[in-house]
């Protein structure tokens, strides 16, 4: 992808291709690593979801008041409702996602290489295509988990039903709606998460290259000294923050509609058009951005934590790990 020694040095130190990874180690260590990241950031998802589905009289509260309400009613466990369900489904979903991401990214880079785009543009296109493809491939596993976990997150809140765990949610959904009930909002999930994933990975890939150029490590740079690990981590973290900011602002309206559809009881089921009308009637167009603060924080914090963990995981599982660590 790069013609100059300095550009190659930067990419060699920061990007490890799929064929250079120990796959077994990658999946096993990755499951534990991402479970830890999910554990740390899960409460933000609970708060975001509650803000998005609350009725008008509750929706006026801010994120901190939602947290206080959860702690008062349920204590710390209230911030982790649905966590077990999410972790159970996240492992296979993440395996599918990461495998699709890495293999598609390699193929996309090869396909666009003849067009001779600038390095940031190449990275944006290849990463964006890979992110969207990976999201599409993992939705079949992710959507049912999302439906069940979100109902657990909001149970007993603002008029929503209570359940006895994830299996109880799944049983009641299957009894009332059949398998289609577990895929409620599937179309919107695809429309929300696939572009979100594409935007996130495209922003991350291009912003990283742009930052490296600002630091004097672009492909046309005369610098011969490769960046140290501290600089690499700093650039990756900054890229994660930028990607989270861009993706959250672009996709929150769709996420709000999708979440409302997925937590509704079968008897109260509404169409997408009815949900849109309700949001506009309650809060105007700003209703589509309910939970933007927590979603922005979640995507930025999750994205930064995830990408640092992911890049570390790839270095740890590289067949040349002694050279990279």
C-alpha positions as CSV (number, residue, x, y, z in Angstrom):
1,X,0.0,0.0,0.0
2,X,2.9,2.3,0.6
3,X,5.9,3.1,-1.6
4,X,8.2,4.8,0.9
5,X,10.1,3.1,3.7
6,X,8.6,5.3,6.4
7,X,5.0,4.6,5.4
8,X,5.8,0.9,5.3
9,X,7.4,1.1,8.8
10,X,4.3,2.7,10.3
11,X,1.9,0.1,8.8
12,X,4.2,-2.8,9.7
13,X,4.2,-1.6,13.3
14,X,0.5,-0.8,13.6
15,X,-1.4,-3.2,11.3
16,X,-1.1,-7.0,11.5
17,X,-2.8,-8.9,8.7
18,X,-5.1,-11.8,9.1
19,X,-2.6,-14.3,7.8
20,X,0.0,-13.3,10.4
21,X,-2.3,-14.3,13.4
22,X,-2.5,-17.4,15.5
23,X,-6.3,-17.9,15.0
24,X,-6.9,-20.2,18.0
25,X,-5.1,-17.9,20.4
26,X,-6.8,-14.9,18.8
27,X,-10.3,-16.3,19.5
28,X,-9.7,-17.6,23.0
29,X,-7.8,-14.6,24.3
30,X,-10.1,-12.2,22.5
31,X,-13.2,-13.7,24.2
32,X,-11.8,-12.9,27.6
33,X,-10.4,-9.5,26.6
34,X,-13.7,-8.2,25.0
35,X,-15.8,-9.7,27.9
36,X,-13.8,-7.4,30.2
37,X,-14.3,-4.4,28.1
38,X,-18.0,-5.1,27.8
39,X,-18.2,-5.5,31.6
40,X,-16.7,-2.1,32.1
41,X,-18.9,-0.2,29.7
42,X,-22.2,-2.2,29.9
43,X,-23.9,0.3,32.3
44,X,-23.7,3.0,29.7
45,X,-25.8,0.9,27.3
46,X,-28.4,0.3,30.0
47,X,-28.7,4.1,30.7
48,X,-28.8,4.9,26.9
49,X,-31.6,2.3,26.3
50,X,-33.7,3.5,29.2
51,X,-33.5,7.1,28.0
52,X,-34.5,6.1,24.5
53,X,-37.6,4.1,25.5
54,X,-38.9,6.3,28.4
55,X,-42.3,7.9,28.1
56,X,-42.5,11.7,27.9
57,X,-42.7,12.4,31.6
58,X,-39.6,10.3,32.3
59,X,-37.6,11.2,29.2
60,X,-36.9,14.7,30.4
61,X,-34.5,13.3,33.0
62,X,-30.8,13.3,32.2
63,X,-28.4,10.4,32.3
64,X,-27.3,11.0,35.9
65,X,-30.9,10.9,37.2
66,X,-31.5,7.7,35.3
67,X,-28.4,6.2,37.0
68,X,-29.6,7.4,40.4
69,X,-33.0,5.8,39.8
70,X,-31.5,2.5,38.8
71,X,-29.2,2.4,41.9
72,X,-32.0,3.4,44.2
73,X,-34.3,0.6,42.9
74,X,-31.9,-2.2,42.2
75,X,-28.4,-1.2,43.3
76,X,-25.4,-2.0,41.2
77,X,-27.0,-5.2,39.7
78,X,-29.5,-2.9,38.0
79,X,-26.8,-1.5,35.8
80,X,-26.0,-5.0,34.6
81,X,-29.5,-6.2,33.6
82,X,-29.2,-8.5,30.6
83,X,-25.4,-8.7,30.9
84,X,-25.4,-12.5,31.0
85,X,-27.5,-12.7,27.8
86,X,-25.3,-10.3,26.0
87,X,-22.1,-12.1,26.9
88,X,-23.6,-15.5,25.9
89,X,-24.4,-14.2,22.4
90,X,-21.5,-11.8,22.0
91,X,-18.8,-14.4,21.8
92,X,-20.1,-16.2,18.6
93,X,-21.2,-12.8,17.2
94,X,-17.8,-11.3,17.7
95,X,-16.0,-14.3,16.2
96,X,-18.1,-13.9,13.1
97,X,-17.6,-10.1,13.1
98,X,-13.8,-10.2,13.5
99,X,-13.3,-13.0,11.0
100,X,-15.4,-11.1,8.4
101,X,-13.8,-7.8,9.2
102,X,-10.2,-9.0,8.7
103,X,-10.7,-11.1,5.6
104,X,-12.9,-8.5,3.9
105,X,-10.5,-5.7,4.7
106,X,-7.6,-7.5,3.0
107,X,-9.8,-8.2,-0.1
108,X,-11.0,-4.6,-0.2
109,X,-7.5,-3.2,-0.1
110,X,-6.4,-5.4,-3.0
111,X,-9.5,-4.4,-5.1
112,X,-9.0,-0.6,-4.7
113,X,-5.2,-0.6,-4.9
114,X,-5.2,-0.2,-8.8
115,X,-7.1,3.1,-8.4
116,X,-4.2,4.8,-6.7
117,X,-6.3,6.7,-4.2
118,X,-4.5,8.6,-1.3
119,X,-3.6,6.5,1.7
120,X,-6.4,7.9,4.0
121,X,-9.0,7.4,1.2
122,X,-7.9,3.8,0.6
123,X,-8.1,3.1,4.4
124,X,-11.5,4.7,4.6
125,X,-12.9,2.7,1.7
126,X,-11.4,-0.7,2.7
127,X,-12.2,-0.3,6.4
128,X,-15.7,0.9,5.7
129,X,-16.5,-2.0,3.4
130,X,-15.1,-4.4,5.9
131,X,-17.0,-2.9,8.8
132,X,-20.3,-3.0,6.9
133,X,-19.8,-6.6,5.7
134,X,-18.8,-7.8,9.2
135,X,-21.9,-6.1,10.7
136,X,-24.2,-7.7,8.2
137,X,-22.7,-11.2,8.8
138,X,-23.1,-10.9,12.6
139,X,-26.6,-9.5,12.7
140,X,-28.2,-13.0,12.6
141,X,-26.7,-13.7,16.0
142,X,-26.7,-10.2,17.4
143,X,-30.3,-9.1,16.8
144,X,-32.1,-11.8,19.0
145,X,-29.5,-11.1,21.8
146,X,-30.2,-7.4,21.4
147,X,-34.0,-7.9,21.6
148,X,-33.8,-10.0,24.8
149,X,-31.1,-8.0,26.6
150,X,-32.9,-4.7,25.9
151,X,-36.1,-6.0,27.4
152,X,-34.2,-7.0,30.5
153,X,-32.6,-3.5,30.6
154,X,-35.9,-1.7,30.7
155,X,-38.1,-4.2,32.6
156,X,-40.3,-2.5,35.2
157,X,-39.2,0.9,33.9
158,X,-41.7,3.4,32.5
159,X,-44.5,0.8,32.3
160,X,-42.5,-2.1,30.7
161,X,-43.1,-5.7,31.8
162,X,-40.9,-7.6,34.2
163,X,-39.2,-10.9,33.5
164,X,-37.4,-13.8,35.2
165,X,-34.2,-13.7,33.2
166,X,-33.3,-14.0,29.5
167,X,-34.8,-17.4,29.0
168,X,-38.1,-16.1,30.3
169,X,-38.0,-13.2,27.8
170,X,-37.2,-15.6,24.9
171,X,-40.0,-18.0,25.9
172,X,-42.6,-15.2,26.1
173,X,-41.5,-13.7,22.8
174,X,-41.6,-17.1,21.0
175,X,-45.0,-17.9,22.5
176,X,-46.5,-14.5,21.4
177,X,-44.8,-13.9,18.1
178,X,-42.8,-17.0,17.1
179,X,-39.2,-16.8,15.9
180,X,-40.0,-13.5,14.1
181,X,-40.4,-11.9,17.5
182,X,-36.7,-12.4,18.2
183,X,-35.9,-10.6,15.0
184,X,-38.1,-7.6,15.5
185,X,-36.3,-4.6,14.2
186,X,-33.9,-6.8,12.2
187,X,-34.2,-4.5,9.1
188,X,-33.6,-1.4,11.3
189,X,-30.7,-3.1,13.0
190,X,-29.1,-3.8,9.7
191,X,-29.8,-0.2,8.5
192,X,-28.5,1.1,11.9
193,X,-25.5,-1.1,12.7
194,X,-24.2,-1.8,9.2
195,X,-23.8,1.9,8.3
196,X,-22.6,2.6,11.8
197,X,-20.0,0.0,11.6
198,X,-19.0,1.2,8.1
199,X,-18.8,4.8,9.3
200,X,-16.9,3.8,12.5
201,X,-14.2,1.7,10.7
202,X,-13.9,4.1,7.8
203,X,-13.4,7.0,10.2
204,X,-10.9,5.0,12.3
205,X,-8.9,3.9,9.3
206,X,-8.7,7.3,7.6
207,X,-8.2,9.4,10.8
208,X,-5.3,7.1,11.8
209,X,-3.5,7.8,8.5
210,X,-4.3,11.5,8.7
211,X,-2.9,11.7,12.3
212,X,0.3,9.8,11.2
213,X,0.8,12.4,8.4
214,X,0.4,15.2,10.9
215,X,3.1,13.5,13.1
216,X,5.5,13.3,10.1
217,X,5.0,9.6,9.4
218,X,3.1,9.9,6.1
219,X,4.1,8.0,2.9
220,X,6.0,11.1,1.6
221,X,7.8,11.6,4.9
222,X,11.6,11.6,5.0
223,X,11.6,10.2,8.6
224,X,13.2,6.9,8.9
225,X,12.6,6.2,12.7
226,X,9.5,4.1,13.3
227,X,7.0,5.3,16.0
228,X,7.3,3.9,19.5
229,X,4.5,1.9,21.2
230,X,3.3,4.9,23.2
231,X,2.8,6.9,20.0
232,X,1.1,4.0,18.3
233,X,-1.4,3.6,21.2
234,X,-2.0,7.3,21.3
235,X,-2.8,7.5,17.6
236,X,-5.1,4.4,17.8
237,X,-7.0,5.8,20.8
238,X,-7.5,9.2,19.1
239,X,-8.7,7.4,16.0
240,X,-11.2,5.5,18.2
241,X,-12.6,8.7,19.7
242,X,-13.0,10.3,16.3
243,X,-14.7,7.3,14.9
244,X,-17.1,7.0,17.9
245,X,-18.0,10.7,17.6
246,X,-18.8,10.5,13.9
247,X,-20.7,7.2,14.0
248,X,-22.8,8.2,17.1
249,X,-24.0,11.5,15.6
250,X,-24.9,9.9,12.3
251,X,-26.8,6.9,13.6
252,X,-28.5,7.8,16.9
253,X,-31.9,8.6,15.3
254,X,-32.2,5.1,13.7
255,X,-30.9,3.5,17.0
256,X,-33.7,5.2,19.0
257,X,-36.4,4.0,16.6
258,X,-35.0,0.5,16.6
259,X,-34.7,0.3,20.4
260,X,-38.3,1.4,20.8
261,X,-39.5,-1.3,18.4
262,X,-37.6,-4.0,20.1
263,X,-38.7,-3.4,23.7
264,X,-42.5,-3.1,22.9
265,X,-44.8,-5.9,24.1
266,X,-46.6,-7.7,21.2
267,X,-50.0,-6.2,22.2
268,X,-48.5,-2.6,22.0
269,X,-46.6,-3.2,18.8
270,X,-46.3,-0.2,16.5
271,X,-45.0,0.4,13.1
272,X,-41.9,2.4,12.3
273,X,-44.1,5.2,11.1
274,X,-46.1,5.2,14.4
275,X,-42.8,5.3,16.4
276,X,-41.6,8.2,14.4
277,X,-44.9,10.1,14.9
278,X,-44.8,9.5,18.6
279,X,-41.2,10.7,19.0
280,X,-42.0,13.9,17.0
281,X,-45.2,14.5,19.0
282,X,-43.4,14.1,22.3
283,X,-40.2,16.0,21.7
284,X,-40.1,17.2,18.1
285,X,-37.1,16.2,15.9
286,X,-34.8,16.3,19.0
287,X,-36.7,13.2,20.2
288,X,-34.7,11.1,17.7
289,X,-31.5,12.1,19.6
290,X,-32.7,10.8,23.0
291,X,-29.7,9.1,24.7
292,X,-27.2,10.8,22.3
293,X,-25.0,11.7,25.3
294,X,-24.7,8.1,26.6
295,X,-24.5,6.8,23.0
296,X,-21.8,9.2,22.1
297,X,-19.9,8.3,25.3
298,X,-20.6,4.6,24.8
299,X,-19.4,4.6,21.1
300,X,-16.4,6.7,21.9
301,X,-15.4,4.9,25.1
302,X,-16.3,1.5,23.7
303,X,-14.6,2.3,20.4
304,X,-11.4,3.5,22.0
305,X,-11.3,0.7,24.5
306,X,-12.2,-1.9,21.9
307,X,-9.7,-0.8,19.3
308,X,-6.9,-0.6,21.9
309,X,-7.8,-4.1,23.1
310,X,-8.2,-5.3,19.5
311,X,-4.8,-3.9,18.4
312,X,-3.2,-5.3,21.5
313,X,-4.9,-8.7,20.9
314,X,-3.5,-8.8,17.3
315,X,0.0,-8.0,18.5
316,X,-0.3,-10.6,21.3
317,X,-1.6,-13.3,18.8
318,X,0.8,-12.4,16.0
319,X,3.1,-15.2,14.8
320,X,5.8,-12.6,15.1
321,X,4.7,-11.5,18.6
322,X,8.3,-11.3,20.0
323,X,9.1,-8.6,17.4
324,X,5.8,-6.7,18.0
325,X,5.5,-6.6,21.8
